[in-house]
Amino acid sequence: MCNDVKMRWNVLGVQVHALASLLPAAVGTMELSYAQLKCATNYDDICNFNGSEPNWLIEDVAWSTTLKTQPNGNLVLSNGLISREFSLNPAFVTIDYISHEKDLSLLRALGPEASIYLDGVLYNIGGLITSAPRAYLNRTAIEEDATADPGAFQYAAHVVVEPEAPYKYTPGQRGSPNDSVWPPKGKRLDITFKAPAVAPEQHKKVEVVLHYEMYDGIPLMAKWMTVTAEEQAQDVQLMISTVEYLAVNWEWASEQISPATGHWIGTRSKVGVAGYGWLVAETTEAYNGMANWERDKSRLEMPGSLQATLNATYEHPVITPIGASGITSFRITELVVGSDDKERRGLARRKKMRLLAPQTQENPLYFHSKNQSLATMYSLVDQLSEVGFEMLVFSFGSGFDYETDNQTYLDDIKKLVAYGTSKGLEMGGYDLISLSRYLPWPYWRDVPPPGHKGSGACFASGWYDYLMKRLIHFMDYTGMTVIITDGPYGGYPCYSTNHTYHHGYEDSIYRQIENQNKFFKYFTERGTYVTTPDSYFYHGANRARKYYVTCNFVVYKMSIAAMGYDEFQYSLPRWQDLAITRTQIYDHSFFYIPSRGYVMVPMLEYHGAPHPERAVFQPVSQHKTEFEWVLAQYLGAGVGIHFRGDQLFDDDATKMLVMKWVAFYKEHRDILNSDIIHIIRPNMQSLDAFMHVNPRLPTKALVMVFNPTERAIGKKISLPLYYTGLTNEAVVAEQDGLKKVYTLDRGYGVDVHVELRPLCVTWLTVYAPTRDSPDAYMNTHENKNEL
């Protein structure tokens, strides 16, 4: 055993040295044998491989997640696509992390599983002490001197349970797939850790549980931490330093870190070299929790080596008493994609979203009324029900008040909702709940740093209780089932020391996020449809958008949602707005499912357009061509549409247009709500196209093709059909017309000739061939390309 300086690595990048010769005799050191460091050598036995792994983006994976104990005592959590192996004796540590698709280990070095501070004292959770270089995993070097960390929390017990749903939800609502499994299938491994012998007595009453949850059928796992304390230690001040600390090999590192500085830079092109991005790590929080990529602080020991490290931590440190109910961290999700192909990585992220937030697949047809007059609302109910819409809401700026206790107002809304329900419409309204919300009661506002203005309401004050009470009463009394939340909690701190739910600045962000998550959880569980500007999806929100907002003293990034969003673009001339939004849909749908985000259709003036007559769509009878493009490109993309005005159509012709495209949407709803494959990005100079795919549906693909130019265009378009699951032949029909059989090329694609007149749109559907009705197939097919 090496008796000189041992190096303990904590997640803040601080090198904490402990001289072995100075350790208390009662603590001592424990050597780790190579047999315990070795990984399970036959993963085929663990995963039941039969020589090839299925493509989990196309095929259903038959293997279930299991936890198996190896002869050397190690634990292996595996779902056949990934495996994570842990050593228990003499210390708990992740000893390997395997991608079976790539047959590669993610790990470059070992480290603690997590770390916390108790009353300012740093404790690693598990982990080893070793002087082995960290540029690559040298198990021989580790064998020579690795010891358990006597100052770390140590393994005490483990248990395996089924995943639990973070909120109650029934799949199949509002057009979403009814075959989604909730909670997702898999296994959760809970590891309990106890404080070390050298810890103060109060700290010995603190218990840490690390949760490792792995899911069936996808190379994905989540990890989070729960900290609890006995009654005598509930005042101990806790700071969660890191939830996950993974020293990974280069290819798994984010492509968005600089090898020179270790800082996130946002683009790969600026650095020349970076990781491949094979590991997609994201947190479940809209704010504060972050998957931070950084360089290992040991890099100078081996100059020139790229030593990327994933540090899942808090952007703003959270310091809070542990309390009676304990503290639970955010969740870090780890998607082991093993590919730097943009389409494949995007499909993987979208599959994760559908798995872990199935309510985001709900995609109702709805309208935002800018006018709250009862006459307008009753008229809109009649209009929308005639054409097959499913939801009507009072929009922002309408004057709607979700928090009123005016009985006459409540009675009027109750009658309106009853009428809407009789016509098959859900109803709801808008409310600004926190960020930029000015409260007349100063004791509920956030308290900013000295010299700065506040950002809005403090969501960890009595305002939270007041708001919940008002909203619940309104919805219970009127029967409304939709809430359009604006300005949810946006990540800002509060310096108050007398608010209901937080002690001061140090825990204000954590407690406000906690309450905002509870807010969305509550309304989701009661069956409410909830939209929000921010990414609260993993706590129940249905859809969102994206933008940046300045809160007086700092710029906060509103969490990224599906289709992009810039409120001022809806003041652009109609054709410019349509063109820009179609490019946003194309670009953002690489990463997000269509139903997760929405676009705005300014039926009436929005944000003070300099020339509103060029931007608005009302009266639609005067802008018929542009309005049909609205219906075609947005319904064809499967994204949510905020029609915002006081009427949807104004004559029989425009009514028929709406009915035509609503019928198209409902007939093809399942495939239109499926993932998008990208074919030709819009540049407004020629045809552009994207394609929905779903290998589990009878309709394997639906292709939308657009001609935004003022000339007729005939063009061959290559359809990449790999992710449809088709392997030999495909049947293609234009606008559900005559069908033609194509033989797939070696890249699983087919070339289809499309001809479109100026400013026209068409669609193609793709099916698997069947020999039951050979007469259904033609060698040529009719071209019906007019809108």
N, C-alpha and C positions, 0 to 999 in steps of 0.2 A: 504494500500500500504506500502511496506517495504521501509524505507527511509535510510537504511544504504548502505554499499558498494554494487554497482552493478558490475557485471563482464561482459565485452564484449570480445568475443573471435574472434581473427583474425586468418587468415589461416597460419601465420608464427609461430603459437604456442605461441605468446606473450599475456600475460594477461593484457589487458588495463582496468584499474579501473577508474570509473567515480563516484564521490560522488554526489548523487542526490541532496543533500542540497546545493552543490556548482554550480549547473547548472544555467545558466542565466534565469532570470524569464521569458523572452520572449520565451524561448525554452520550459521549463517545462518538464513534463513527461506525458505519456499517458498509462493508464492501459489497459490491454487486457482482455476482458471478456472470460469466459470459453466457452460461446456460439460461439465465434469467433475462439477459439482454437479447438473446436470439429471438427472432420472430418465428411464427408458425411457418414451416418450410413448405407445407403442402396445402396451399389455399384451394386447390381443386377439391380436396376432401371437405373443406369448410363450405365451399360455395356450390358443390355438386356440379362442377363444370363437366361438360361432355365434349370439350374440344373447341367450342366456339361460344362467344357471348352474343346474345340477341342485341339488335339495335333498339334500344329502349325508347327512342323517339318514334319508332314505327310499330314495333311489336310489343305485346304484353309480356312482361318478364315473369316467369313462373316462380322464381325463387322468393321465399319470404325471408325477412330479416331475422337473424338468430344471434344469440350470444352463446359461444362455446368456450369451455375451459380446456386449455392445452395441457399436455403432460408436464410441461415445465411450470404450470400454474398461471400462465398468462391468460388473459381474457381477450377474445376476438369477437367484435361486433361486426357483422357482415350482412350484406343483402345480395351478394353475388356480383355486384358491380363495383362496390368499394368495400374495403375492410379497414377497421381501425383496431389496432392491437395494443393492449395495455399490460405492463408489468406491474405486479402487486407487491412483490417481495424482493428486496427490503423496502422499496419505495414505489409509490404509484407514479407512472409516467407513460405517456404515449410512446411506445417503442417502435411502432410503424403505422403507416397510413398509406394504403395501397389503392391504386386505380387498376382494376382488373382489365378494363378496356385497353389501357396502354401497357399493362404489365410492368408498371413502374411505381416506385415509392415517391411520395410527395416530400418526405422529410430530408432535410439537409443536416440538421442537428437536433439534439434533444433539448428540452426546456421544461419549465414549470407548466402545469396545466392552467393555472390562473394565478392571480395575486390580489391581495387586499391589504388595506391599512386598518388597524384597530388602534384607536387613540394615537395615531401618528406612527405606529410601529408597523413596518412592512413584513408581511408574511407571504411567502410563496405557498401555493396549494400544490402539494406533490412536487415532483421533480428531483433531479440529481445534482450533485456537485462533481464537476469533472474539469480537467484542464485540457481536454482534447480540443484541437482546433475545430472551428465551426464552419469552415468553408465547404466541407462535405462530411457526410456521416461515416466516420472511421470507427467501426465497431471494435476493431482490435485495440485502438488507442483508448477507447472508453473502457474496455475490459480491464485495462491495466490499472486504472485509478478511480473509477466511478464509485461514488458513495452516496448514500441517502443524505438529504439535506436535513440536519438535525434542527434547524430553525424553521422548517416548513410545517404546515398542517399535514398530517399523515392520514393515510387510508385507514378507515375503521370498518366499513361494511359496504356492500353493494346489493342492489335489488333490481330486477328486471320487471317492467310493467308495460302495458299497452299505452300508446300515445293518447293524450287527452285533448279534447277540443278546447282551444282558448276561449271560444264562445259557442253558444248553441246556434245551430243553423241547419235548415232542411234544404238540401239541394233540389233543383228543379223549378225554382221560383222565377217568374218574370222572364221566361224564355231561356233560362240557363239549363245546362245539361242535367238531366235527372239521374244520371249514372255516376255522378261524382261521389266519391267515398269521403264521408266526414264523420269523425276525425279520420285523417289519413292512416292507412295501415302501416305498421312497422313495429319497432321495439324501442323502448326508452330504458337506458341504463342510468340509474341514479347511484352516484358514488358519494358516500358520507365521509367527511374528513374531520378529525379532531385536532385541537391545538397541540403544539409540541410541548415537551416537558419543560422547556426553558421559558415558556410563556408565563406572564403574570396570572394570578389566580382568576381574575375577572375574565381574561381572554380564554381561559380554559373552559369557560361556560358558554363559549361561542361554537356553533357548529356550521360547517359549510357543506352544501350538497351541490355537486356538479351534475348537470343533466346532459346526457348525450342521447339524442333522439335520431334514429336512422329510419328511412322510409322505404317501403317496398317499391320496386320497379323504376327507381331513379337514383343516380349516384349523388345522393343528397343527404346531409345530416344537419341537425341544428344543435346548438349548445348554449346553455345558460346556467346561471348560478343562483342559488337561494342561500341566504345567510340568516340564521335564527340564533336566539340566545335564551338562556334560562332567565327567570324573572330577575335575579340579582344582577344580571349583566345587560339588561335591555337598554341602559343608558350609555353603553359603550359606543363611541363614535366610529362609524364604519365609512371607509372609502373603498369602493371597488375599483381597483387599479386596472385590471385586465380580466376579460372573460375567456379569451382564447389567445394563445401565443404559439404560433406555428413558424418554425424556421424551415422554409421550403426550398426545394431546388428551383433553379432559374425558370424552367419552363412553366412552373405552376404560379409564379409570381405575376402580379398585375403588370400589364403593359403600360401602366400609367404612373410609374415611379422613375425617378432619375437615379441612375447608378452613381452619379457624382455626388448628389446631395441626399438621396434617400427620401426626397419630398415628392408628393403627388404633383404632377405637372399638367395632367389633363390630355396630353396627346403623345402618341408614340413617336411621331416624326421629329420631335424636338431633341430626342436623346440618341437616336441612332440604334441603341440597344436597350432593351428592357425585357421584362418577362413575356411569355407567350399568352398569359392570361388564361391558362388552362383551369385555374381554380377561381370560381366566381364567388366571392365572399361579400355578403350583404347583411345588414342588421334589419330587425323587424320594426325599428323605431323610426318615426318621422323626423325626430330631432335628437341630437346629443349622442346617441349611440353610434359608433362609427367603426367600420372595418378599415383600419389604418395600415397602409403598407409603408414599411420603413426598412432601412438597411440595418443589419445586425451591427451592434457597436463594436464587435470584435473584428471587423473587416480589415483593420490595419495589420492584424497578425498575418494575413495572407493577402498582400497587396495585389489588386487586379481581379480578385474574385468578387462575383456578384452574390451577395448574401441577403436576399430579400426575406423579410419577416412580416407575418401578419399579426398585428396587434389589435384585437377587438377591445376597444376601450371607450371611455366617455370623452367627448370633445371638451366639455366643461366638467371638471371633477365634481362628484357628488359626495358630500359629507353629511351624514345623518345618523341619529341614534338608531340602533337596530330595531328597538321597539318590540311590542308584544306580538305583532303579526309578522315580523321579519322583513327582509328586503329581498326583492327579486330583480335580477338584472334584465337587460334586454336580451334578446336571442340573436345569436350570430348564425346565419345559414351558410353552409359550405357546399357549393355545387361543383362537383369534380367533373368538369366537362371533358377535359383532355383534348381540346381542339381550339385552334385560334381562328377557325372559319366563322365569319360573322353570322352567317345564317344559322349554323348549328348551335353556336353559343346562344343566339337569340331564342331559338326554339327551346333550348334547355331552360332558359330563364322563364319563358312563358309557361312551360310545363310546371315549373316550380310554383308560379303564381296561381295557376289553376288548382294545384294540389293543396297549397297552404292558405289560400284565400278564395275559396270557391264562389263566394258571393259576388266577386268582381265579374263573374260571367253573366250576371243578370243584365239584360239589355232591353229595357222597355222603350216603346215609342212615346215620347212625351213632348209637351209644349209648355213654354214659359210665358205666362201672361204678364205683360207690362202694365196692364190696366186692372185694378181690383174692383171696378164697379160690378155690381151683381149682374146687371144686364149683359155686360161683356162676358162675364164668366159663364152665365147660363148659355149664351150664344156659342161660346167656345166648346162647352160640353157637347152641344148638339153637333157642331162641326166635326169635332174630333171623333165622336162615336160613329158618325156616318162613314168615315174613311178608315176606321180600324185602329186609331191611336189608343194608347193604353193608360196614359197618365197626363194630368194637368196640374201645374203648380203656379202659385203666385210668385212672380220673379222679383229679383232685387229691383228697387226703384218703383215698385208698384204701390207702396204704402201698406202692404200687408204687415200685420203685427202678430207674431206667434206668441208674444209674451203678455198680451192684454188680459185683463180680467173684466172687460166691458161685456156685460151679459147680452146686450142687444147684438153686439158684434159676434159673439160666440154663437148665438142662436141663428143668425144669418148664415154663418159659415157651416153650421151643422146641417141646415136645410140644403145648402149648396152641395155639400159632400154627399148627402143622401141621394140627391138627384144625380150627381156624377156616378155614384156607385150603381144606381139603377141602369145607367147607360154603359156600364162596364169600364169605368175609369177610376183609377186611384187618384187621390188628390193630396196636395201638400203645399208647402210654402218655404220661403227663404228666411234665414235669420243670421245676423252677424253676431257671433257668440264670444269672441275674445280679442283677437289681434285687431288693433285700430278701433276697438269698440270703446266709445267714450261713455263712462258711467257717471250718472249724477251723484252717486254715492262714493265719495273719495276713499272710504275705508276698504273698498273692494278693488280699487285700481292697483296696477302694479306700481311698485316703488322703484324708480330707476336709480342708477348711480348718481352721485352728486354732480350737478351741472348739466344733466341730461333730462330730456322729456320722457315721459312714460310711453309704452307701446300699446297699452290697452288695458283690458281687465286682467287681474291675476286669477288664473284658473285653479289656484290652490287656496282661494279665499272663500268667504261666504257666498260670493257670486256664483260659484259652481252649484251650490245647493239651491239658491234662488232660481237660477236658470232651469235646472232639472225639474223643479217643482212646477214652474210655469209651463214648460213644454209638455210635460206629462199630463197636466190638467187639460191643456188645450187639445191634445190629441185624443185623450180619453173621452172628452166631451163631444168633440166634433166628428171623430172617426177618421181623421187624417192619418195617412200612412206613409207620407213622404216628407223628408226634411232636407232642404238645401242649405247646408251649413257654409257660411263664409267666415273668414277670419278665425278659424280654430286656433288653438294655442300654437304659437309660431317659434318657440325655442328661446324666448327672452327670459332673463332672470328677474327676480323680484327681491328687493332688499328689505321688505317689511319683516318685522319680528313678531307681529301679532295677528297674522292671518290664520285661518282655521286649520289648514292642512300642511303648512310648512313652518319651519323654525326661523329661517332667515335666508340669506342669499345662497348658502352652500347647498341646501336641499330644495330650493325653489323650482329649479328646472325639472328635477326628477319628479317632484310631487305634482307639478302642473301637467307633465306628460302622463303621469299615472291617472289623474282625473280625466284628462282628455281621452285616454284609452278606455276608461270605464264608461264614458259618455257614449262612444261608438259601440262598445260592447252591449250596453243596455238596449239601445235602439235597434241594433241588429237582432238581438234575441227576441224582441217583441214583433219582429217582422217588418220593421220600417225600412224603406229604401232611403239610403243616405248618400249624398254626394258631399264632397269637401275639396278645397283647393290642395290639400296636402296628402302625403302618402301614409294614411292611417289604415291601409288595407288589411294588415295582419291583426287588426283589432276590430274589424267589421265593416269599414267603409266600403261602398260599392264602386265609386269611380271618382276621379280627381283630374286636376290639370296642373300646370307648372308656370311659375313666374318667379321673379326676384322682387323683394320688397325691402325697403330701408326702414328700420325701426329707430330712427333718430340718431342712435349712437353706434349702430352696427348693421351690416347687411346680412340678412338671414336668407338662406336659400330655401325656398319653398320646395318640398320634396318632389322629385320628378314623377310625373304621371304620364299618361299614355300618349297623347297626340300633340303635345306642344301647346302653348297658349300665350298669346300676346294680345291683350285687350284692345290695343290700338290698331291691330290689323283689321278689325271689323269696321273700321272707318275708311278702309281702302275701297276703291271702286270694285264692283262686284266680281269682275273677271280676275282682277289681281288677287282679291281675297280667296277666290276658289283655287287659283293656281298655287298660291303660297300654302294654303291649308292642305292641298293634296300632297305637296312635297313633305309637309310635316307628318302627315299620316304615313307616308312611305318610309320616312326615316325613323320615326318613333316606333313603328310597328316591328322593327328589328328586335326590340327589347320588351315590348308590352303587348298584351292581348288587346284586341280592338275595343272590347267593351269596357276596359279599364279607364279609358279617357273619353273626353267629349270635345266637340267643336261647337262654335257659336254661329247661328244664322241670324244676322241682324234684320229681322223683318221691319223694325222701326229703328230710328236713329239711336246710335250707341256711342257714348264717349265723345259727343260733340264733334262729329265729322265735319270738316271744312265744307264739303259738298255732299250733304246727306243724301241728296237725290241720286247720287252715283253709287252709294254704298248700300242703301236699304233695298229690301226685296218686296215690300208692300208699295203699291198694289201688285200682286204677283202676276195679274193678267197683263201688265205692261212689261214684265220682265220674264216672260214665260220660258225662254231658252235657258237663261241663267238659273232659274228656279228648278228646272228639270235637271240641270247639272248638279245642283245641290242635292236633290233626291238621289240621283244616280251614284255620285261619287261617295256620299256619306253612307247611305244605306248599303251600297256595294262594298264599302270597306268594313261595315259592321260596327262603326263607332257610334257613340252616343251623340245625339244632335240636340242642341238647345235652340229650337226655334223660339225667338223672343220677340213678341209683338202682341197684337190683339186680334188677329185672324190668320188662319192657315191658308185659306184660298178665298177668292172673291167672285168667281163665276163657275159655271158648270165645266168649262174646259180645264181650268186649273184644279178643280175638284177631281176630275178624271185622271189628271196627271198624278195627284197624290195617291189616289186609289190604285193606279197602275203599279207604282213603285212600292207601296205598302204591300200589295199582293205579292210582288216579286220578293220582297224581304221576308215575308212570312212563309212563303213556299220554300225558300232556301235558307231559312233562319239558322239551322244547325251548322251548315257549312260556312255561312257568312260570319258566324260567331267563332269560327275556327281560326287557327293561326295563319298568318300571311307569309308567303314566300315572295321574294322581290325579283322582278323580271326586268323592267325598264324604268329608271327613275324619271319623274317628270322634268322636262326642260323647256316645255312649251314650244318646241321646234319640230317635234315629230310625235309619233305614238308613244304613250307610256302605259305600263301595265303592272299589276300585281295579282297574286293568286292565293286564294284561301285553300288550305289542304287539311284533310283529315282521313287517315287510312282506315278509321273505324266506322266511317259512314258509307252508305251506298253511293252518294255523290262524293267522289274522292277529291275533287278540286273544283273550284269556280274561279275563273279568270275574268277580271275587269280590264277592259282595254279602252283607252281614251284618245281621241283626236282633238286636241285643243287648238289646232290651227285652222286657218280659213281656206285650206286646200284639201282636196281628196288625197288620201294616202293608202297605198297598198303595200303591205310589208310582211315579211316572214318573221314570225315571233317564235323563239325557242322556249318551250315550256319545260322547266326542270321538274320532273315528276318523281324524283327519288323518294321524297317524303310523303307521297301518296300511298306508298306500299306496293304500287304496281311494278312488275318486273319484266314483262314481255310485251304486252299490248295494252293500249288504252283506247277507249271510245270517247270521241270528242263531239259535242254538239254546240252549235251557236244559237243562243237565245232559246234553248230547249227545243230546237227544231230537229232537222234531219241529222243523223249521226254518221260518223266516219271512223273506221278502225285504223289506228296507227300502230306501227311497230316501234318500240322504244329502241333508241340507239344505245351504245355502250355506256353512255353517261346517264342512262335512265331518263332521257328527254325525247321530245318530239318537236318537230317544226311545223307550225300551223300558219297558213297564209291568211291574213286579215285585211279586209278593205273597208275603209271608213270614209264617209263623206265629211265635209268640214263640220267641226263642232258637234261631232257625234260620239256616242258611247255604245259599246256592245259588251256582251259577256259570253263566255264559253263554259260549259260544264264538262267534266271528265268523269268517266265511269270505268269500272272493270268490265271486260268483255264477258258476254254470256252467249252460249250457243243455243239457248232455248228458243230464241226468236231471231234466226238469221236474217229474216226479211227486214228487221228493224235497222240494219246497217246498210249504208249506201257508200258507194265509192266517191261520191261528191256530196256536198251539203249546201243547202240554200243559205245565201248571205242576206240576213235581215239586219242591217246595221243602222237603221234610223231609230232615233229615240222615240 
